[in-house]
Structure formats: C-alpha cells, structure tokens
Amino acid sequence: MTTNMTDLSSSLSGALDQLLGSLRAAAPVITYSLAGEGSEWYYDLQKKSMVRVPNGTEVVEVSKYSPDKQGRIVVQTINNDIIRVDPERILKIGFH
C-alpha cells in the first residue's frame, strides 16, 4: 500500500510541476519602457560607444549586472542596446 501511495504522490507531483511550468510559460510579459519625450544618449556597455535611444523604447532588465554607485540598473532595449538607466526613468506599461 505504501508503494502505491508513493508512486501516486510522485506522479501527482510531476503532473503539478508540468502544469505550473505550462502556466508560467503562458503568462503575459510585463512591458517596460523609457519614460520621457524625445531621445537620450546612453553608453552601450557591449558596443563601448554612445547610442541614441528614443524615450518610449521598450526595455528589459538585465539581471546579470548589479546596479552601479548611482543606483542605475542595466537594461536591454528592443534594439539590443545594453545601457544603464536610473530606475525612476523606467515606466511599467503592463501586460502585452
């Protein structure tokens, strides 16, 4: 009886893990963009040069970089620019 319950428990656990994985994959992505009007110049960490980024550009935080001494975080733009931005300049748009 104990073996049957153990098999049932591990089978149920595997099914729940699979279901949760499917739900996470299907969850809508929260979109962020740079706040403001016009455009700004930023230093691209990979290109090692300045890039002009229009405000309103969609961005995603790059978690492998830690914030710098001024508290700026690293984001990747939709054009693959890797830049540091003040967190107050990032606007949460919501789900797309």
C-alpha positions as CSV (number, residue, x, y, z in Angstrom):
1,M,0.0,0.0,0.0
2,T,2.8,2.4,0.8
3,T,4.5,1.8,-2.6
4,N,1.2,2.7,-4.4
5,M,0.8,5.9,-2.4
6,T,4.5,6.8,-3.0
7,D,4.0,6.2,-6.8
8,L,0.8,8.2,-6.8
9,S,2.4,11.1,-4.9
10,S,5.4,11.3,-7.2
11,S,3.2,11.1,-10.2
12,L,0.9,13.8,-8.9
13,S,4.0,15.9,-8.0
14,G,5.3,15.6,-11.6
15,A,2.0,16.5,-13.1
16,L,1.7,19.6,-10.9
17,D,5.3,20.6,-11.8
18,Q,4.4,20.3,-15.5
19,L,1.2,22.2,-15.1
20,L,2.9,25.1,-13.3
21,G,5.6,25.2,-15.9
22,S,3.0,25.5,-18.6
23,L,1.2,28.3,-16.8
24,R,4.5,30.2,-16.3
25,A,5.3,29.9,-20.0
26,A,1.8,31.2,-20.9
27,A,1.9,34.1,-18.6
28,P,1.8,37.5,-20.3
29,V,5.0,39.5,-20.3
30,I,5.1,42.8,-18.4
31,T,6.4,45.5,-20.6
32,Y,8.6,48.4,-19.6
33,S,9.7,51.5,-21.5
34,L,11.9,54.5,-21.0
35,A,9.9,57.4,-19.7
36,G,10.0,60.9,-21.3
37,E,9.9,62.6,-24.6
38,G,12.4,62.9,-27.4
39,S,15.6,60.8,-27.1
40,E,18.6,60.4,-24.8
41,W,22.2,59.4,-25.3
42,Y,23.4,56.4,-23.3
43,Y,26.7,54.5,-23.1
44,D,26.3,51.0,-24.6
45,L,28.2,48.5,-22.4
46,Q,28.8,46.0,-25.2
47,K,29.5,48.4,-28.1
48,K,31.6,50.6,-25.8
49,S,30.1,53.7,-27.5
50,M,27.3,56.2,-27.1
51,V,23.9,55.2,-28.6
52,R,20.9,57.4,-29.1
53,V,17.8,55.8,-27.6
54,P,14.3,57.3,-28.2
55,N,12.2,57.6,-25.0
56,G,9.3,55.2,-25.1
57,T,11.6,52.4,-26.3
58,E,10.7,49.0,-24.7
59,V,13.4,47.7,-22.3
60,V,14.0,44.5,-20.3
61,E,16.2,44.5,-17.1
62,V,19.4,42.5,-17.5
63,S,19.8,40.8,-14.1
64,K,23.4,39.7,-14.5
65,Y,24.6,43.2,-13.9
66,S,24.4,44.8,-10.5
67,P,23.3,48.5,-10.0
68,D,26.2,51.0,-10.2
69,K,27.2,53.5,-7.5
70,Q,24.4,55.9,-8.7
71,G,21.8,53.2,-8.4
72,R,21.4,52.8,-12.2
73,I,20.3,49.4,-13.5
74,V,21.3,47.7,-16.8
75,V,18.5,47.2,-19.4
76,Q,18.4,45.9,-22.9
77,T,16.5,47.8,-25.4
78,I,14.4,46.3,-28.2
79,N,17.3,47.2,-30.5
80,N,19.7,45.2,-28.3
81,D,21.4,48.2,-26.8
82,I,22.8,47.4,-23.3
83,I,22.6,50.6,-21.3
84,R,22.5,51.8,-17.6
85,V,19.3,53.7,-16.7
86,D,18.0,55.3,-13.5
87,P,15.2,53.1,-12.3
88,E,12.9,56.2,-12.0
89,R,13.2,56.6,-15.8
90,I,11.6,53.1,-16.4
91,L,7.9,53.1,-16.9
92,K,5.9,49.9,-16.3
93,I,3.4,49.7,-19.2
94,G,1.7,46.5,-18.1
95,F,0.9,43.3,-19.9
96,H,1.2,43.0,-23.7
